[in-house]
Amino acid sequence: MNSIHHSVSLNHRKYDYTVKPLSGSRVFFACPAANISQEFPAEDLAELLRDLPELILAEKNYSQAAEVVRFRVQPSEKQLIEQRALARGFPSVSAFIRHLALAS
């Protein structure tokens, strides 16, 4: 089946999302503004769409963090980190590193 591309309006802005049906009763849902890119049971899709505006707002508030953490890497390490962030569906290297550093 084909992917469905749509958007949700929030505070006079449109935020795109994609739903792709998978085998069985699962869907792949991606919304960069909410930092979501993963599989869900199809039965949870309606609830996810209902909560999407709140998830987008929460991500926007989170992404406006005031503190900066810096560290140095070799050019080859930077390239590998960027490739891994992209391959795992993260919208940015910062989101990827934050996820790894804060995972428990």
KAWONOR-V497195 format. One record per backbone hydrogen bond with DSSP energy under -1.0 kcal/mol. CO is the residue of the C=O (numbers start at 1). NH is the residue of the N-H. If there is no record, write none. Layout:
CO/NH ; CO/NH
This chain:
4/19 ; 6/17 ; 8/15 ; 10/13 ; 13/10 ; 15/8 ; 17/6 ; 18/30 ; 19/4 ; 20/28 ; 25/42 ; 26/22 ; 27/40 ; 28/20 ; 29/38 ; 30/18 ; 31/34 ; 31/36 ; 32/35 ; 36/31 ; 38/29 ; 40/27 ; 41/44 ; 42/45 ; 44/48 ; 45/49 ; 46/50 ; 47/51 ; 51/55 ; 52/56 ; 53/57 ; 54/58 ; 55/59 ; 56/60 ; 57/61 ; 58/62 ; 59/63 ; 74/78 ; 75/79 ; 76/80 ; 77/81 ; 78/82 ; 79/83 ; 80/84 ; 81/85 ; 82/86 ; 83/87 ; 84/88 ; 85/90 ; 86/89 ; 92/96 ; 93/97 ; 94/98 ; 95/99 ; 96/100 ; 97/101 ; 98/102 ; 99/103
